[in-house]
Amino acid sequence: MKGLFITATGTEIGKTLVTASLCHQLRKAGKPIAALKPIISGIDRTDMKGTDTAIIASGLGLPLTDDTINAISPFRYKAPLAPSMAAKLEGRTLDYDRLIQTCQLALDENTFTVIEGVGGSFVPLTDNRLVANWIKDLGLHSIVVAGSYLGTLSHITATLEAMEARGLPVTALIISQSAGHDHPDFEETVRQAQAWTKVPVIAIPRIHQSPPWEHAPDILSTLK
């Protein structure tokens, strides 16, 4: 594989933790790795510390310079909304062709590139393109990230079946334990997901060490 797409069943679930963890694990294994989160919304500041872009840079072992930020996340929007809506508020439209060209260039120039999507697999990017179209046009396999909140099993099943219907191969499902205590039992949620899916399932319990992406369970074995 030349690359891998990190997508999800929804937003704020753990895609960036998975992306940064995968970058860290590949670097630790001595494997060359590049990563992009080309589209990021909810960025209304000049200081990018603590953002998803900064976390990915850290996973790559890169300093958070303007060049690094522009390389990882060239499409940035202020409103924390779907790109189609966030861009419209700024009088813009996401340049989908340039998005594909940016990702393809990274895939061509690097040995292995991880590309993190935005929101879930069916978030609108433009009036006629979804994240699912983005994945399809790049021809990449995906890792799907889900939470462990009440309702996640339905979201997992719906997302995986919809991706299968579109011919989008999924390498693994990662369940990242949702924050808080008002959720179903985590281990039982993972077992139920394993029973209802056809792909390998990786569990990431809440990580209390810092930075968390350096302490995540093994993801690399799913790529072999």
N, C-alpha and C positions, 0 to 999 in steps of 0.2 A: 504493500500500500504506500502511496505517495503522501497520503494524509488521512485525516479523520475529522468528522464534523461532530461537535458537541451541541446537542439540542436538548429539549426538555418537554415535559408535559405542561409547563406553565412558567411563570416568572418568579424570580427571587426564591429559587429552589435549591441551587447549588451548582449551576453550570461552571461558574468561575472557579470554585473550589476544585472541581474535577479537572478543569483545564490546567490550573496551576499545579495540581498534584501530579498530573500526567507529565507535564514539562519537567518537574523536579525529579520524578522517577526515571525518566529517559536520560536526563543529564547525569544522574547518579550512576546509571548503567553505562555511561560513556557513549550514548547515542546522540547524534546531531538532531536538534529539534528547533523548529520555529513555531510561533503561535500568533494568531490574530484574533481579536474580537473587533471586527471591522466597524460594526455599528454599535454605538452606545448612546443611550438616552438618559435623561435626568442629570446631565452635566451642565451646571450653571455656575461654573467657577473656574478660576485660573489655576488654583492649586489642585492637582490631580491625585494627591496623596490619599490613600484609602479607597480609591475607586477600583472597579474591576480591572481597568487597564493597568493600574499600579500593581495589583495582585499578580496579574499575568507576567508583568515585567519582572517581578520578584521571583516567580517560579522559573523564569528563564535566566535569572542571574544577571539582569540588565539594570543599569542605572535609570532612574525615571527622568530622562531628559526629554526635551521637545521632540527630538528625532525619534526616540523610542515611542513616545505617545502617538506621534503621527504615523509611525510604522504599524503599531498594533491596532489603533482605533482611528482611522482616518475620517470616518463618518460619525460626527458627534452632534447631539441635539440636546437642547436645554430641558424640554418637558419630559417627565417620566411616563411617556406614552408609547404606543406602538409607533414604529418609524413613519408609517403613512400619516399618522395624526401629528406626531411631533414635528415632522418636516413641514407640514401644511401650516402650522402655527407660525413658522418662521418664513412663510412665503416661498418655501422650497419644495422640491420633490426629490426623493432619493434617486440618484443616478444608478439604476440597476445594472446597466451595462458596465459602468465603471467599477461597481462592486464586484461583478464577476471577473473582470480583468484584473483587479487588485488581488483577489484570491488566487486566480490562476497563475499570476506572476509569482506569488509566494510558493505555490505548489511546484512550479517549474524550476525555481531557483534553489530550493532547499531539498535536502534528503527526505525530510518528513515534516509536515506542517499540520498543526492542530488549528482548526478554525472553529471558534465559538460563535454560535448564533445569538439571536436576541429573543427573549421571551420563549414561548413554546414553538413547536414545529409548524403551527398554523397561524402565526402572527402575521398580519399584513405588513409588507414592506412598501408597497405602492398600491395603486388602485387595482392592479391586476397581477401582482406577484406576492406570494407568501414565502415564509421561510422554507417551506417544503419545495417550492420552485427553485430556490437558491441551492438547496442540497442536491436536487436532481440535476441542475445545470452544471454543477461541479463534479458530478459523478462519484461522490464520496460515500463511504459507509459512515454510519452514525453511532454514537453512544447517546442513549436517551437517559436523561437525569429526571428523577421524580422525588417528591417528598414522601413523608410518612404520615401526613395529616389524614383526618377522616375524609374519605372521598377519593383518595389517591388511587385506589385500585381501579375505580371506574375511569379515571383520567389516564392511567397507564394503559388499560385495555383499549380504550378508544384511540389513543395516540398511536400505539403499535399497530393496531388493525388498519388505521387510516394510512399510516406510512407503508405498510405492506401492500395495500390496495394501489398505492402510487408507485410501487416498484422501488421503494427506498430501503436498501438493506440496513439492518440494525445489528451491530456487533455485540452490544451488551446493553443491559438496563442497569443503571446505578440508582439505588435508593439511598438518598441522603436524609438522615434523621432530622425531622423538622424541629425547630426550637420550641421550647416550652414543654409543659407536662400534660396538657389537655389534648392528647393524641392517643390513638390506639396503640397497643403493644407493638414495639418496633420489630422484634424478632418474628412475631406472628404475621405482621404485615409483609415482611420479606418472604416468609414461607408461602403466603397466599399469592404473592406476585410470581413466585417460582412455579406455582401450580397452574397459573393462568397464562403464562407466557411461554414462548418457544425459544427464547434467547437466554444466555447466561445472565444471572442476576448477581450484582455485587452490592454488599451492604456497607455503608459508611455511617457508623454511629457518630454521635456528637463528639467532636474533637476538642479537648480543652487545652491542649498544648499550643504554643504559639511559635511560629506561624502554623496554622492548621494544615496547610498543603504539604508541609514537610513530614506530617505524621499520619497521612491517610493510608488506608489499606492498599494492598497491591492492586493496581489496575492493569499493569503491563501484560500480565498473563492472558488477558482477554484478546490481546493483539497477536498472539503467537499461533 
